[in-house]
Amino acid sequence: MALRVLFALLPVLSCGFLGWGTMLRLAVVTRKPRDWWLLAVNCALSVAWIALIGADKTPDTDGWQSDTGAFGIIITGFLTCVYFLVSDIRHYAARAAAAPAAPWYPAQPAPYVPPQQQARPAYGYPPAQQHTPTPTPSPAPAPAPGPATPPRIGQVRAELDELSELLRKQTPHPHPNPQANPNTPGNEGEGPAR
């Protein structure tokens, strides 16, 4: 889109002198013989208009040759801009219409069924007992209130709960004697001597 705007404005901003650049872009993109011929005509007209401006012998270049040449190069630039926009839009619209529909999308999406996993002991713990209900076919599936958790997440949660319980039982308190640590609550008056 940015290139389309840039090449459409090129002949207008250069007062028609760079209209050949726009036609070259169009001929390269479309690869049509008509656009290559129009590029050649555009180049020939640009040279002819500039030569006509240069043929004016008046001291201020205000003769009919310079006026005709300037008017011709501006009109050629404007027509180049319009033709470029029309042809470029038609070219890309035809390409989009000719593009085949995406055949990789299924006609009717199948519902997601999580794969059944074998219960394996993890990290030396016995496998967590889980009950995975088997889906029963129903005529109209009801929308679920939230996303279903896969069985692996439940197993990981069970293992983490077991691990945290085991750590709570095995970890001794860091300071069982409140007299040993002067910064523990309840020992505000007792502290190191200053």
C-alpha positions as CSV (number, residue, x, y, z in Angstrom):
1,M,0.0,0.0,0.0
2,A,2.8,2.4,0.8
3,L,4.5,1.7,-2.5
4,R,1.3,2.3,-4.4
5,V,0.9,5.7,-2.7
6,L,4.6,6.6,-3.4
7,F,4.5,5.6,-7.1
8,A,1.1,7.3,-7.6
9,L,2.5,10.6,-6.1
10,L,5.8,10.4,-8.0
11,P,4.6,12.0,-11.2
12,V,2.6,14.6,-9.3
13,L,5.3,15.7,-6.9
14,S,7.9,15.9,-9.7
15,C,5.6,17.9,-11.9
16,G,5.4,15.0,-14.4
17,F,9.2,14.7,-14.9
18,L,9.4,11.3,-13.1
19,G,6.3,9.8,-14.6
20,W,8.4,7.2,-16.4
21,G,9.4,5.7,-13.0
22,T,5.7,5.1,-12.1
23,M,5.1,3.5,-15.5
24,L,8.2,1.3,-15.1
25,R,7.0,0.0,-11.8
26,L,3.6,-0.8,-13.4
27,A,5.1,-2.6,-16.3
28,V,7.4,-4.7,-14.1
29,V,4.5,-5.6,-11.8
30,T,1.9,-6.5,-14.4
31,R,4.2,-7.7,-17.1
32,K,1.7,-6.8,-19.8
33,P,2.9,-5.7,-23.2
34,R,0.5,-2.7,-23.2
35,D,2.2,-1.3,-20.0
36,W,5.7,-1.7,-21.6
37,W,4.4,0.2,-24.7
38,L,2.9,2.9,-22.5
39,L,6.2,3.2,-20.6
40,A,8.0,3.9,-23.9
41,V,5.3,6.4,-24.9
42,N,5.6,8.1,-21.5
43,C,9.4,8.4,-21.9
44,A,9.1,9.8,-25.5
45,L,6.5,12.3,-24.4
46,S,8.6,13.5,-21.5
47,V,11.6,14.0,-23.7
48,A,9.4,15.8,-26.3
49,W,7.9,18.1,-23.7
50,I,11.3,19.0,-22.2
51,A,12.7,19.6,-25.7
52,L,9.8,21.9,-26.5
53,I,10.5,23.8,-23.3
54,G,14.2,24.1,-24.3
55,A,13.3,25.3,-27.8
56,D,11.8,28.5,-26.5
57,K,14.1,31.3,-27.5
58,T,12.5,34.1,-25.4
59,P,14.7,35.5,-22.6
60,D,12.1,34.6,-19.8
61,T,10.9,31.4,-21.4
62,D,7.4,32.7,-21.7
63,G,6.8,31.8,-25.3
64,W,4.2,29.4,-26.6
65,Q,6.8,26.5,-26.7
66,S,7.6,26.6,-23.0
67,D,3.9,27.0,-22.1
68,T,2.9,24.1,-24.3
69,G,5.8,21.9,-23.0
70,A,5.0,22.7,-19.3
71,F,1.3,22.1,-19.8
72,G,2.0,18.9,-21.7
73,I,4.4,17.5,-19.0
74,I,1.9,18.3,-16.2
75,I,-1.0,16.6,-18.1
76,T,1.2,13.6,-18.9
77,G,2.2,13.3,-15.2
78,F,-1.5,13.5,-14.1
79,L,-2.7,10.9,-16.6
80,T,0.2,8.6,-15.6
81,C,-0.9,8.9,-12.0
82,V,-4.5,8.1,-12.8
83,Y,-3.6,5.2,-15.1
84,F,-1.2,3.7,-12.6
85,L,-3.8,3.7,-9.8
86,V,-6.5,2.2,-11.9
87,S,-4.2,-0.5,-13.4
88,D,-2.5,-1.4,-10.1
89,I,-5.7,-1.7,-8.2
90,R,-7.2,-3.9,-11.0
91,H,-4.1,-6.1,-11.1
92,Y,-4.1,-6.8,-7.4
93,A,-7.9,-7.3,-7.3
94,A,-7.6,-9.9,-10.2
95,R,-4.8,-11.7,-8.3
96,A,-6.8,-11.8,-5.1
97,A,-9.9,-13.2,-7.0
98,A,-7.8,-15.8,-8.8
99,A,-6.2,-17.0,-5.6
100,P,-7.7,-20.4,-4.7
101,A,-9.7,-20.8,-1.5
102,A,-7.6,-22.3,1.3
103,P,-8.2,-26.1,1.0
104,W,-6.5,-26.9,4.3
105,Y,-9.5,-25.7,6.4
106,P,-11.9,-28.6,7.2
107,A,-15.5,-28.1,6.3
108,Q,-16.7,-28.8,9.8
109,P,-14.3,-28.6,12.8
110,A,-14.0,-31.6,14.9
111,P,-14.2,-31.2,18.7
112,Y,-11.0,-31.4,20.7
113,V,-10.6,-34.6,22.5
114,P,-7.5,-34.7,24.8
115,P,-5.3,-37.7,24.3
116,Q,-5.4,-40.4,26.9
117,Q,-2.1,-40.7,28.8
118,Q,-0.7,-43.7,30.6
119,A,-0.2,-43.1,34.3
120,R,3.5,-43.3,35.0
121,P,5.3,-42.9,38.3
122,A,7.1,-39.6,38.3
123,Y,10.2,-38.9,40.4
124,G,9.9,-42.1,42.4
125,Y,6.3,-41.4,43.6
126,P,3.5,-43.8,43.0
127,P,1.1,-42.6,40.3
128,A,-1.7,-40.4,41.4
129,Q,-5.1,-42.0,41.1
130,Q,-7.2,-40.1,38.6
131,H,-10.5,-40.8,37.2
132,T,-10.9,-39.6,33.7
133,P,-14.6,-39.8,32.6
134,T,-15.3,-41.2,29.2
135,P,-17.3,-38.8,27.1
136,T,-20.8,-39.9,26.2
137,P,-22.2,-38.8,22.9
138,S,-25.0,-36.2,23.3
139,P,-27.1,-34.7,20.6
140,A,-26.2,-31.0,21.5
141,P,-23.0,-30.3,23.4
142,A,-23.4,-27.8,26.1
143,P,-20.8,-25.0,26.4
144,A,-18.3,-25.6,29.1
145,P,-18.0,-23.0,31.8
146,G,-14.2,-22.9,31.6
147,P,-11.4,-24.7,29.9
148,A,-10.9,-28.3,31.0
149,T,-7.6,-29.2,32.6
150,P,-5.7,-32.0,30.9
151,P,-5.0,-35.0,33.1
152,R,-1.2,-34.3,33.2
153,I,-1.8,-31.0,35.0
154,G,-3.8,-32.8,37.7
155,Q,-1.0,-35.3,38.1
156,V,1.5,-32.6,38.5
157,R,-0.6,-30.8,41.1
158,A,-1.0,-34.0,43.1
159,E,2.8,-34.5,43.0
160,L,3.5,-31.0,44.1
161,D,1.0,-31.3,47.0
162,E,2.7,-34.5,48.1
163,L,6.1,-32.9,47.9
164,S,5.1,-29.8,49.8
165,E,3.6,-31.9,52.6
166,L,6.7,-34.0,52.7
167,L,8.9,-30.9,53.0
168,R,6.7,-29.5,55.8
169,K,7.2,-32.7,57.8
170,Q,11.0,-33.0,57.2
171,T,12.1,-29.4,57.5
172,P,13.0,-28.4,61.1
173,H,12.2,-24.9,62.4
174,P,15.3,-22.6,61.9
175,H,15.4,-21.4,65.5
176,P,13.5,-23.7,67.9
177,N,14.9,-21.9,71.0
178,P,13.7,-18.2,71.1
179,Q,16.7,-17.4,73.4
180,A,19.2,-18.3,70.6
181,N,18.0,-15.6,68.2
182,P,17.7,-12.1,69.7
183,N,15.7,-10.8,66.8
184,T,12.7,-13.1,67.2
185,P,9.4,-11.6,68.2
186,G,8.9,-11.5,72.0
187,N,12.6,-10.7,72.7
188,E,12.4,-7.0,72.2
189,G,14.1,-6.2,75.5
190,E,16.9,-8.6,75.1
191,G,19.4,-7.7,72.5
192,P,23.1,-7.3,72.0
193,A,24.7,-4.8,74.2
194,R,25.6,-1.5,72.5
